[in-house]
Amino acid sequence: MKTKNKIIALVFGIFFLISCSKDEPDNDGLPYYQFTQDEKNKLINEPNVGDEIIYKNQDNELLKFKIYNSKKGKTTYTTGTFAGSYSSQYFHYDRQEISMWYAEGYIFTSCEIDIQKYPVGSNYQVSPTIAGTPKFYGYFKFPLWNGYYGTNIYENTISINFDIPTTIMTFNGKTYTKVRTFESNKTEVLDQTVSLPFRPKNVNIIYYDDNFGIIGFDDLNGKLWRIQ
């Protein structure tokens, strides 16, 4: 009986080792750019698909965002043909992606947050290839933001500089200790003629906490929206 138990334990142990080895950084010989512990401390507490993020202003108006994508972990950089018949893998990198919208199903109402450990400057379309330099960085897109690049009012990407100091905010009985403030410095309201469920792009200040994402924002009408 003891011998049988030892055999079962040995088989289980081998299976466990094989299962764990799948995510080893060098098991396929490709570079793997992983989050450090310090970088992991700057990731958002992962929400679940279907969760609602609710913001309320001083007039008790509510704005609800629904999570439709939430991923965190190892991602593979791949290039290939349009038909997908041939592809090449070049490296792995850690990434966190969160997407939510306030009008479900409408792409222009989507808020996206993307944080990566990515080799910036990589180019695998040249020979010899350029590997790039691993960098921890992030960005987000907020659908009500009145800041944009060029002439495209829908290009509202905001870069997150994790090197600048954070501040503290307290509201609704909760204190946020890793807050970064983003200001558009614009007074223009975009998409003024839209009707509900769509909203004008009139937010000029956004408050982002490393571990909670967008915790609040202010608009040009003087309304202060805060996460509940």
Salt bridges, closest charged atoms under 4 A:
ASP28 OD2 - HIS92 NE2 2.70
ASP38 OD2 - LYS42 NZ 3.63
GLU39 OE1 - LYS117 NZ 3.17
GLU46 OE1 - LYS72 NZ 3.89
GLU61 OE1 - LYS223 NZ 2.57
GLU97 OE1 - ARG95 NH2 3.59
GLU104 OE1 - LYS66 NZ 3.69
ASP114 OD2 - ARG95 NH2 2.55
ASP210 OD1 - ARG180 NE 2.84
ASP218 OD1 - ARG226 NH1 2.92
